[in-house]
Amino acid sequence: MTSPDLFAATDATWPAAAYTQVGPWVLRDGQGGGKRVSATSPTAEARPADIPQAEAEMTARGQSLLFTLRPEQADIDAALARQGYDIIDPTNLWLAPIERLTDVSLPRVTAFCIWEPLAIMEEIWAKGGIGPERLAVMARAQEKTGILARWNEKPAGTAFAALHQGVCMVHAVEILPEQRRQGVASWVMRAAAFWAAARGARHISVLCTQANDGGNRLYSSLGFEVVGQYHYRQKNPQKVT
C-alpha cells in the first residue's frame, strides 16, 4: 500500500461533486463541502510556472485559491509560499491491515452500521460542524455506511466509512463531548473495520490533521501507521473550512 493508493481512495470515498483536469491541474467542485473536495491538485507534470493557469481557472469558477500538496510536490509548495500562500492543515494518512482492528469483538449494542443516516447521527455531526454540504459528500460515495455509537445507554458518536479497491476509509468521526475519553472512538473504528472486512477490505485508513493530538494518539494506539502526508496552501484561508 502506497500513499498514491490512499489519495485515490480519498477521492473515491469523500468525493467532490466534479473533477476537471485543466492542463497539469485537477480542479474540484466541492459545493461547500470543505477543503478536501474543493482544493486544486497538481499532476506529476505540473511545474511552478503553471501556477497562474490554476489560479486563473479557480478565479473563473468563483473558487478560493486553494491547493492541496504532497511532500513530493515541494517545488510547487515553495513557489506558493513565496507568493504568499499560507500553509493550512498538515494532515497524516494513517493505514492499518483490516485484521488489526477485528481482533476484539464489539460489545453488544455499542456500534451499529446504518445507511441512510438517522436523525440523531445528523444531529451529532452538526454539533461538530458537519452539515448538509458534507452529508452531500457522503451521499456521493458508492459502497458506504454510517456508524452510530452508543455508550452509557445513550448516543455517543458517529462516523462515515466507504470502500475503494480494498481500502476502507473512515471520515467524519465525531464523538459527543460528554462521551469522550471512554474508548468510544476506538469502538467506532473497530465497527468500521468489521463492516469493511465483511465486504472484502484488506486495509483501513483514516486522515487526521497533525494538530489533532488526541486523534493521532488514538490511531497510533490502534496499530495504524503514518504512510503519507498532505497539506493545503491558500490565500485568504478563512474562506474555506
GIJOKA-V113485 format. One record per backbone hydrogen bond with DSSP energy under -1.0 kcal/mol. NH is the residue of the N-H (numbers start at 1). CO is the residue of the C=O. Records with the same first field share a line. If there is no record, write none. Layout:
NH->CO  CO
This chain:
6->2
7->3
8->4
9->5
10->6
11->7
12->8
13->9
14->10
17->29
20->27
22->25
25->22
26->41
27->20
29->18
33->30
38->35
39->35
40->66
41->26
43->24
46->43
50->47
51->48
54->50
55->51
56->52
57->53
58->54
59->55
60->56
61->57
62->59
63->58
66->64
67->233
68->40
69->231
73->70
77->73
78->74
79->75
80->76
81->77
82->78
83->79
84->81
85->80
86->234
88->232
91->230
92->208
93->228
94->206
95->225
96->204
98->202
100->97
101->98
110->107
112->148
114->146
122->118
123->119
124->120
125->121
126->122
127->123
128->125
129->126
130->125
135->131
136->132
137->133
138->134
139->135
140->136
141->138
145->161
146->114
147->159
148->112
149->157
150->110
151->154
154->151
156->149
157->149
158->174
159->147
160->171
161->145
162->169
163->143
164->167
167->164
168->203
169->162
170->205
171->160
174->158
176->156
179->176
180->177
187->183
188->184
189->185
190->186
191->187
192->188
193->189
194->190
195->191
196->192
197->193
198->194
199->196
200->197
201->196
202->166
203->166
204->96
205->168
206->94
208->92
210->90
212->209
213->211
216->212
217->213
218->214
219->215
220->216
221->217
222->218
223->220
224->219
225->95
227->93
230->91
231->69
232->88
233->67
234->86
235->65
239->236
